[in-house]
C-alpha cells in the first residue's frame, strides 16, 4: 500500500492511520511496503462473509488481484477463480 492508500483506508474505517497499520497491515517480505494482513486461512483481513469491508477505497494490491499477481494459494483464497481456471 502507498501511504495515501493507507490514509484513505484508515479514514474510511474512521481510524487513525497508525492504528489502522498496526491492526490491519504488515511489511511485505522485502520489508519495503505495507500490505494488508491475511486471516489464518490466507484470505484478506478485510473480507467479512466474503464481502470486502473497504471496497470503495481498496488499495492497488487488491485492484490488481488476481490479474496482476497471484500466490500459490490463490485458488484457495479466492474460490471464485476456480470457474475461470481451466480444469486439469
C-alpha positions in Angstrom: 0.0 0.0 0.0 1.1 3.5 -0.6 0.9 6.0 2.3 -2.1 7.6 0.5 -3.9 4.3 0.3 -3.3 3.6 4.0 -4.6 7.0 4.9 -7.7 6.6 2.7 -8.5 3.2 4.2 -7.9 4.5 7.8 -10.3 7.4 7.1 -12.9 5.1 5.6 -12.7 2.9 8.7 -12.8 6.0 10.9 -9.4 5.1 12.4 -6.1 6.8 12.9 -3.7 5.7 10.2 -1.2 4.4 12.8 -4.0 2.3 14.5 -5.0 1.0 11.0 -1.5 0.0 10.1 -0.9 -1.6 13.5 -4.2 -3.6 13.3 -4.5 -4.4 9.6 -1.2 -4.2 7.8 2.4 -5.6 7.9 5.6 -5.1 5.9 5.9 -7.4 2.9 8.7 -10.0 2.6 11.1 -7.4 1.3 10.2 -5.1 4.3 9.7 -2.2 1.9 5.9 -2.0 1.5 2.9 -2.3 3.7 0.4 -5.0 2.7 -2.9 -6.0 4.2 -2.9 -8.8 6.7 -4.3 -12.2 6.0 -6.7 -14.3 8.1 -5.2 -17.6 9.2 -6.8 -19.3 6.2 -5.0 -16.9 3.8 -8.0 -14.8 2.9 -7.8 -11.0 3.3 -8.3 -9.4 6.7 -10.8 -7.1 5.1 -13.1 -9.9 4.0 -16.2 -10.4 6.1 -18.7 -13.0 4.9 -16.9 -12.9 1.6 -17.6 -9.2 1.2 -14.8 -6.6 1.2 -15.1 -4.1 4.0 -13.1 -1.5 2.1 -14.2 -2.0 -1.5 -14.7 1.8 -2.0 -11.1 2.5 -1.1 -9.3 -0.7 -1.8 -5.6 -0.4 -2.5 -3.8 -1.3 -5.7 -2.8 -4.6 -4.0 -6.5 -5.5 -4.2 -7.3 -3.9 -7.5 -4.6 -5.9 -9.2 -5.6 -9.3 -7.7 -5.8 -11.8 -9.3 -4.9 -10.5 -12.8 -1.7 -8.6 -11.7 -0.4 -11.1 -9.2 -1.2 -14.4 -7.6 0.2 -16.6 -4.9 0.4 -20.4 -4.9 -2.7 -20.3 -2.6 -4.7 -18.0 -4.9 -7.4 -20.6 -5.7 -7.8 -21.5 -2.0 -8.0 -17.8 -1.0 -10.4 -16.9 -3.9 -12.6 -19.9 -4.8 -14.5 -17.9 -7.5 -11.3 -18.2 -9.6 -11.9 -21.9 -9.9 -14.6 -21.3 -12.5 -12.1 -19.2 -14.6 -9.2 -21.6 -14.3 -9.0 -24.5 -16.8 -9.7 -27.8 -15.2 -6.8 -30.2 -15.5 
